[in-house]
Amino acid sequence: MSSTSSFNAEEHKNMLRSYFNGNGFSRWSSIYGNDKLSTVRSTVRQGHAVMMDRAFEWIRSLDLPKGARILDAGCGTGLFSIRLAESGYAVKAVDIASQMVEKARQESIAKGVSDRIDFEVNTIEEVQGSYDAVVCFDVLIHYPAEGFVDAFGNLSTLTKGPVIFTFAPYNRVLAFQHWLGGFFPKKERRTTIQMIRDNAMRDAMETTNMKVKSSEKISFGFYHTMLVHAERSPK
Ligand SMILES: C[S@@+](CC[C@H](N)C(=O)[O-])C[C@H]1O[C@@H](n2cnc3c(N)ncnc32)[C@H](O)[C@@H]1O
């Protein structure tokens, strides 16, 4: 971590772990489940589904052999891991929150694919292994620019293939809304989505020696994200 920044990677990770094992678990598992939702949250659910469909098309277009190893970093309730396993990939599903991992495991058992998914409570910063592809959806949206490189850096070393991930691109209107949100009492706030400016993303790719091969903005109601396919830059 850069010594000039006040960002503390360890504290940030601990905050995310405790959030996603508590309020964050209820909030996001209902968004990713079948509960009835408010209009705002249901647009998040739909936008997320659109993003996952697109990401899945990208994975299919890689033409990886059956049994190829894919890491789902920050797997949440396991939606994408299960989809991958159902298509015959060998999945490693990792999440910082044990509650998320447990929910994902139960879902995979219910869907009959638990034998194709290796679950682990771990962080995107520390997970190890070698994979044909890495995916990381709506996890890096919780990292400010100062922490992005460290969080993304480890993932970029785990594959010679693609890292397909999302981040929240900087948007002035949303930034204003987030700023306003800062005036609400803490308990009324939602997870802070951390927007990353283009130049910070370019720096992050350069520092990690990665190159963006394609990207696509996905906006649906209150869901705004950038889906990116990055690969190691040739030396
Ligand atoms: C918004 S959810 C997205 C879940 C899943 N990727 C999806 O799109 O369905 C964010 C997930 O990232 C996990 N997470 C946050 N920080 C993490 C970290 N440093 N390492 C691993 N998982 C993390 C959370 O516990 C949570 O399950």
The ligand as a MOL file (V3000), in Angstrom:
LIG
                    3D

  0  0  0     0  0            999 V3000
M  V30 BEGIN CTAB
M  V30 COUNTS 27 29 0 0 0
M  V30 BEGIN ATOM
M  V30 1 C -21.9860 -7.4620 -3.9660 0
M  V30 2 S -21.4660 -9.0800 -3.5750 0 CHG=1
M  V30 3 C -21.1730 -9.8640 -5.1590 0
M  V30 4 C -21.2180 -11.3720 -5.0750 0
M  V30 5 C -21.0210 -12.1470 -6.3670 0
M  V30 6 N -19.7160 -11.8980 -6.9500 0
M  V30 7 C -22.0960 -11.8370 -7.3720 0
M  V30 8 O -21.8850 -10.9610 -8.2370 0
M  V30 9 O -23.1790 -12.4600 -7.2870 0 CHG=-1
M  V30 10 C -19.8140 -8.7900 -3.0410 0
M  V30 11 C -19.1820 -10.0230 -2.4410 0
M  V30 12 O -17.7760 -9.7890 -2.3160 0
M  V30 13 C -17.3300 -10.3400 -1.1050 0
M  V30 14 N -16.0750 -9.6570 -0.7510 0
M  V30 15 C -15.8810 -8.3590 -0.4090 0
M  V30 16 N -14.5800 -8.1190 -0.2240 0
M  V30 17 C -13.9200 -9.2680 -0.4720 0
M  V30 18 C -12.5520 -9.6600 -0.4310 0
M  V30 19 N -11.5980 -8.7980 -0.1150 0
M  V30 20 N -12.2450 -10.9340 -0.7230 0
M  V30 21 C -13.2100 -11.8410 -1.0310 0
M  V30 22 N -14.5270 -11.5300 -1.0610 0
M  V30 23 C -14.8840 -10.2590 -0.7950 0
M  V30 24 C -18.4790 -10.1110 -0.1570 0
M  V30 25 O -18.4320 -10.9200 0.9910 0
M  V30 26 C -19.6810 -10.3700 -1.0470 0
M  V30 27 O -20.0500 -11.7330 -1.0260 0
M  V30 END ATOM
M  V30 BEGIN BOND
M  V30 1 1 1 2
M  V30 2 1 2 3
M  V30 3 1 2 10
M  V30 4 1 3 4
M  V30 5 1 4 5
M  V30 6 1 5 6
M  V30 7 1 5 7
M  V30 8 2 7 8
M  V30 9 1 7 9
M  V30 10 1 10 11
M  V30 11 1 11 12
M  V30 12 1 11 26
M  V30 13 1 12 13
M  V30 14 1 13 14
M  V30 15 1 13 24
M  V30 16 1 14 15
M  V30 17 1 14 23
M  V30 18 2 15 16
M  V30 19 1 16 17
M  V30 20 1 17 18
M  V30 21 2 17 23
M  V30 22 1 18 19
M  V30 23 2 18 20
M  V30 24 1 20 21
M  V30 25 2 21 22
M  V30 26 1 22 23
M  V30 27 1 24 25
M  V30 28 1 24 26
M  V30 29 1 26 27
M  V30 END BOND
M  V30 END CTAB
M  END
